[in-house]
Amino acid sequence: MKNQFKYYHVAGITIQIHSDYPISENTFHPKFKLFESNGPGDDNIVIHHHFYVPDSIDQLTVEENQIFHQDQWKIYKSDSSWIYNYTPLLTNDPGNSAIAVFNKDHTVVEIYTNAISEKQYQTACFGALTLFNTDQVLFAKPLCERNGLILHSNGFNIQGKGILLAGASGAGKSTLSGMLKNEGFEVLCDDRMFITKNKDGFWIHGNWCHGTVANVANISVPLQTIFFLEQAKENFSIKLSNGKKKSHCLLQSLVKPFFTSAEWDKTFSIIGDLVKVIDCYTLKFDLSGKIYLTIKDVLGLNQS
C-alpha cells in the first residue's frame, strides 16, 4: 500500500505524518487544518503511524528500562530510544492505546498500535498526531532543545502583543478565556502555551494542545507580559519585581515533562533569561468580566 503524508507547522517546527493507512480529510481533528503546510520545512519531526505492535517492542519495554509509571503512562529509556506507552484506563479517556518509540533527539517517532482499523483511521478525527490523549510528549523535548518550554497558561494576541495567563488547573484560565475573547483578545491556545527564545526575544506560539477551550490559532507573537492568576472580589494587578519570585511562579506553572538533568539545566537557564526581560504580574480578578480593562491598562492600550 502506498504510504500517505501530511504536514503541520507550529512554533517553527514542521511535523510530517507518514502512515501505513491512507489519510483522509477526517483522520485528524479539524483544528489541524489551521496548521497544515505543503511540505517539509527547515526543522522537521517525522512521525510514522503503524498499525501493529512488533515483537521488538518487548525488548525495549522491559522492567529495567522503565523510568516512569503513573496512571495511563509508562515511560522507558534505552541507549538509543525513549518509549512512551499510553493506555486509556477510563471509558472517557481520550486517545488510543499506543506505543511511541522516539529517537534520542525526538525528531523521529514510530507509533505502534493494533487498536485502530483502517476504517476507523479514516473517520477518527484524532485530537493528537501521536494518537495519544495529547501531543505534549511530542513537543516538550524538541522545544527545550530549541530554547523553549511549555507553560500551563492561556495565550492571547491583543493588538500584536502576546500575553499569557498562567496558573494551575482551577485557577480560572478557561473562564477568563471566554471573557477576553468577547473583548477582542485573540485566543492562541488554552492551557498549554509554547514559548521560544530567539534573537528577537521571547515569542509565544498558538498550538493544538488545548484544554477545555477548543479555540486555537496558528499565530506567533512577541511575548510582552505574563499574568499569574488569583481569583478575588475585585480586579487589579500587582507587578512582580523580585526575580526569584517571578522564577518561582514560572516554575509552578511549568509543564514538567520527564527531562534529563541537562534538559532541566537548560530550562532553568531559559527561565532565568525570561524573568530578566518579561514583565510579570499577579492578576486578581472577579467574575464581572471587566478584567480586560486591567490587562489593557498594564499593556498601555486604549481602553475604548
C-alpha positions in Angstrom: 0.0 0.0 0.0 1.3 3.4 -0.9 2.3 5.5 2.1 0.4 8.7 2.9 1.8 12.0 4.2 0.5 15.1 6.0 2.5 18.2 7.2 1.7 20.5 10.0 3.7 23.5 11.2 3.9 25.1 14.7 6.4 27.1 16.6 8.9 26.9 13.8 8.7 23.1 13.6 7.2 21.0 10.8 5.6 17.7 11.8 5.5 15.2 9.0 2.9 12.4 9.3 3.7 9.2 7.4 1.1 6.5 7.7 0.7 2.9 6.7 -3.0 3.6 6.2 -4.4 6.2 3.8 -5.0 9.6 5.5 -8.5 11.0 4.8 -9.9 14.5 5.5 -11.4 13.1 8.7 -8.4 11.3 10.1 -7.4 14.2 12.2 -9.4 16.8 14.1 -10.5 19.9 12.0 -8.3 22.1 14.3 -5.2 20.8 12.4 -6.4 22.5 9.2 -5.1 25.7 10.7 -1.6 24.3 11.0 -1.4 22.4 7.7 1.5 23.1 5.4 2.6 21.9 1.9 5.7 20.0 2.8 8.9 19.8 4.9 10.4 22.9 6.5 13.8 23.7 7.8 13.2 22.0 11.1 11.3 18.7 11.0 9.9 15.9 13.2 8.8 12.8 11.4 6.0 10.6 12.8 5.3 7.1 11.3 1.9 5.5 12.1 2.0 1.7 12.2 -1.0 -0.5 12.9 0.7 -3.4 14.6 3.0 -3.9 17.6 6.3 -5.6 16.6 7.9 -8.2 18.8 11.0 -5.9 19.1 8.9 -3.7 21.5 9.2 -6.3 24.1 12.9 -5.9 24.2 12.5 -2.1 24.8 9.8 -2.2 27.4 11.5 -4.5 29.9 11.3 -3.6 33.6 14.9 -2.5 33.8 14.2 0.2 31.2 11.2 1.6 32.9 11.8 5.1 34.4 8.2 6.2 35.0 4.7 4.7 35.6 1.7 6.8 36.6 -1.9 6.4 35.6 -2.2 5.9 31.8 1.5 6.4 31.2 4.7 4.2 31.2 8.0 5.6 30.0 11.0 3.6 29.1 14.6 4.6 28.1 17.1 2.5 26.2 20.5 3.5 24.9 19.1 4.9 21.7 15.3 5.5 22.3 12.6 6.9 24.5 9.5 4.8 24.7 6.1 6.2 25.7 3.3 3.7 26.4 -0.2 5.2 26.7 -3.2 3.1 27.8 -6.6 4.7 28.4 -7.9 3.4 31.8 -11.4 5.0 31.9 -14.1 4.8 29.4 -14.0 8.6 28.7 -10.2 8.8 28.4 -9.2 10.4 25.1 -6.7 8.8 22.7 -5.9 5.2 21.9 -3.7 2.5 23.3 -0.4 3.1 21.5 3.4 2.9 22.0 5.7 5.6 20.6 9.4 5.0 20.1 11.3 8.2 19.8 14.9 8.5 18.7 17.3 10.3 21.1 16.6 13.8 19.9 12.9 13.2 19.4 12.9 14.0 15.7 11.8 10.6 14.5 8.8 8.9 16.1 7.5 5.4 15.4 3.9 5.0 16.6 2.6 1.4 17.0 -1.0 0.4 17.7 -3.2 -2.6 17.0 -6.3 -0.8 18.4 -7.3 1.0 15.2 -8.6 -0.4 12.0 -8.1 1.1 8.6 -11.8 2.1 8.5 -11.6 3.7 12.0 -8.5 5.6 10.9 -10.4 7.3 8.1 -13.0 8.8 10.4 -11.4 9.1 13.8 -10.8 12.9 14.0 -7.8 12.2 16.2 -7.0 15.1 18.5 -3.3 14.3 18.7 -0.9 13.4 16.0 0.7 10.8 18.3 -2.7 9.1 18.7 -2.3 9.7 22.4 -4.5 11.9 24.5 -2.1 14.8 24.0 0.9 15.8 21.8 2.7 17.2 24.8 5.3 14.4 24.7 5.9 15.3 21.0 7.0 18.8 21.7 8.5 19.0 25.2 12.0 17.9 24.5 12.3 19.4 21.0 11.2 22.8 22.4 13.8 22.6 25.2 16.4 21.8 22.6 15.3 24.9 20.6 15.4 27.3 23.7 11.8 26.8 24.6 9.3 25.5 27.1 5.7 24.7 27.7 3.7 26.7 30.3 0.4 25.9 31.9 -1.2 29.0 30.5 -3.6 30.6 28.1 -2.1 32.7 25.3 -3.6 35.7 23.6 -2.8 38.1 20.9 -4.0 41.6 21.6 -3.0 44.2 19.0 0.2 42.4 18.3 1.1 42.0 21.9 1.4 38.5 23.3 0.2 37.8 26.8 0.0 34.7 29.0 -2.5 33.9 31.8 -0.7 31.3 33.9 -1.9 29.1 36.6 -2.7 25.6 37.7 -6.0 23.8 36.8 -8.8 25.6 38.5 -7.1 28.9 38.6 -9.6 30.4 36.2 -7.8 30.3 32.8 -10.7 28.9 30.8 -13.2 31.3 32.5 -11.0 34.2 31.6 -10.5 33.0 28.0 -14.3 33.3 27.4 -14.4 36.8 28.9 -11.4 38.1 27.0 -12.4 36.5 23.7 -15.6 38.6 23.9 -13.4 41.8 24.2 -11.3 41.2 21.1 -8.5 39.2 22.6 -7.5 36.5 20.1 -7.1 33.1 21.8 -3.9 31.3 20.7 -4.4 28.2 22.9 -5.9 27.2 26.2 -3.9 25.5 29.0 -0.7 24.7 27.1 1.4 27.5 25.5 4.7 27.1 23.6 7.3 29.7 24.4 10.6 30.1 22.5 13.6 32.4 22.7 15.3 33.7 19.6 17.5 36.7 18.6 14.3 38.9 18.7 13.4 37.9 22.2 10.7 35.6 23.6 7.7 34.6 21.4 4.6 32.6 22.2 3.0 30.2 19.7 -0.6 29.1 19.2 -0.8 25.3 19.0 -3.3 22.5 19.1 -2.6 21.1 22.6 -5.5 22.9 24.1 -7.5 22.2 27.2 -11.3 22.6 27.7 -11.5 25.7 25.4 -11.1 24.5 21.9 -10.2 27.8 20.3 -6.7 27.8 18.7 -4.8 30.0 16.3 -1.8 29.4 14.1 -0.1 32.7 15.2 3.2 33.6 16.8 3.6 37.0 18.6 6.2 38.6 20.8 5.7 37.9 24.5 5.2 41.1 26.4 3.6 40.1 29.8 2.8 37.1 31.9 -0.1 37.3 34.4 -0.3 34.8 37.3 -4.0 34.4 38.1 -5.7 34.6 41.5 -9.5 34.8 41.9 -10.6 37.7 44.1 -13.6 40.0 44.8 -12.2 42.8 42.6 -9.9 43.3 39.6 -6.4 44.6 40.0 -2.8 43.7 39.1 0.4 43.7 41.2 3.7 43.9 39.4 6.3 41.3 40.4 9.8 43.0 40.7 11.7 40.2 42.5 13.4 37.9 40.1 13.2 34.9 42.5 9.5 35.4 43.0 9.0 35.5 39.2 11.1 32.4 38.7 9.1 30.6 41.4 5.8 31.5 39.8 7.0 30.3 36.4 8.3 27.0 37.8 4.9 26.5 39.5 3.2 26.9 36.1 5.7 25.0 34.1 4.6 21.8 32.3 7.0 19.3 33.8 7.9 16.6 31.3 10.3 13.7 32.0 13.6 15.6 31.4 17.3 14.7 31.8 19.4 16.8 34.1 20.9 18.6 31.1 17.4 19.5 29.9 16.4 20.8 33.3 19.6 22.9 33.4 18.7 24.4 30.0 15.1 25.0 31.2 16.3 26.8 34.3 18.6 28.9 32.1 15.7 29.9 29.8 13.5 30.8 32.8 16.4 32.9 34.2 16.7 34.8 30.9 12.9 35.2 30.6 12.4 36.9 34.1 15.0 39.5 33.2 13.2 40.8 30.2 9.5 39.9 30.5 7.1 41.8 32.9 5.2 39.6 35.3 2.1 40.4 37.3 -0.2 38.8 39.8 -3.6 39.3 38.3 -6.5 39.4 40.8 -9.9 39.0 39.1 -13.6 38.7 39.8 -16.3 37.3 37.5 -17.7 40.6 36.4 -15.9 40.3 33.0 -14.1 43.7 33.5 -10.7 42.2 33.9 -9.8 43.1 30.3 -9.7 46.8 31.4 -7.0 45.9 33.9 -5.0 43.9 31.3 -5.2 46.7 28.7 -4.1 49.2 31.3 -1.0 47.1 32.1 -0.2 46.8 28.3 -0.7 50.5 27.7 -3.5 50.0 25.3 -6.6 52.2 24.8 -9.5 51.2 27.0 -12.2 52.2 24.5 
